[in-house]
Amino acid sequence: MSNTPHTLGDEFPDQLEKIHALKAKDAHFARILEEYDEVNDQIHRAESRIDTISDEDEAILRKRRLALKDTIAAALAKED
């Protein structure tokens, strides 16, 4: 358990301009970013013991965050 926020700025530090541009022109991508932030916040709250969730639920959230991160990375790669 790291208790370190995995913000998009942390995950994609050199691609923030591209993220903002793609978010502005693609509503689906914008929704993926929102979902990533929501899941990431849930994980951070669980790690910080603000919210109590089972280890299984936390693992599910972590897998969802990773899948969303992969989707974001793939969308950014298409923009190259």
C-alpha positions in Angstrom: 0.0 0.0 0.0 1.7 3.2 -1.2 -0.7 5.9 -0.2 0.7 8.0 -3.0 -1.8 9.7 -5.3 -1.4 8.5 -8.9 -2.5 11.7 -10.5 -2.4 12.0 -14.3 0.3 14.6 -13.9 2.4 12.0 -12.0 1.6 9.3 -14.5 2.0 11.3 -17.7 4.2 14.3 -16.8 5.4 15.0 -20.3 2.0 14.7 -21.9 -0.2 17.1 -19.9 -0.7 19.5 -22.9 -1.7 16.6 -25.1 -4.1 15.3 -22.4 -5.8 18.7 -22.1 -6.1 19.1 -25.9 -7.5 15.6 -26.4 -9.9 16.1 -23.4 -11.2 19.3 -25.1 -11.9 17.6 -28.4 -13.0 14.1 -27.4 -15.9 13.7 -24.9 -15.2 9.9 -24.5 -11.6 10.6 -23.6 -12.8 13.3 -21.1 -15.1 10.7 -19.5 -12.2 8.2 -19.2 -10.2 10.9 -17.4 -13.0 11.6 -15.0 -13.4 7.9 -14.3 -9.6 7.6 -13.7 -9.7 10.5 -11.2 -12.8 9.0 -9.4 -11.2 5.5 -9.1 -7.8 7.0 -8.1 -9.6 9.1 -5.4 -11.3 6.0 -4.1 -8.0 4.1 -3.9 -6.3 7.0 -2.1 -9.1 7.3 0.4 -8.9 3.6 1.1 -5.1 3.7 1.5 -5.4 6.7 3.8 -8.0 4.8 5.9 -10.5 7.5 5.3 -12.8 4.9 3.8 -12.7 1.3 4.8 -13.0 -1.2 2.0 -12.1 -4.9 1.7 -8.7 -5.9 0.2 -10.7 -7.5 -2.6 -12.5 -4.3 -3.5 -9.3 -2.3 -3.3 -7.6 -4.8 -5.7 -10.6 -4.4 -8.1 -10.2 -0.7 -8.0 -6.4 -0.9 -8.6 -7.0 -3.1 -11.6 -9.6 -0.7 -12.9 -7.2 2.2 -12.5 -4.5 0.3 -14.4 -7.0 -0.5 -17.2 -8.0 3.2 -17.4 -4.3 4.2 -17.4 -3.7 1.8 -20.3 -6.6 3.3 -22.2 -5.3 6.8 -21.7 -1.8 5.8 -22.8 -3.2 4.2 -25.9 -5.3 7.3 -26.8 -2.2 9.5 -26.3 -0.1 7.2 -28.5 -2.6 7.6 -31.3 -2.2 11.3 -31.1 1.6 11.1 -31.9 
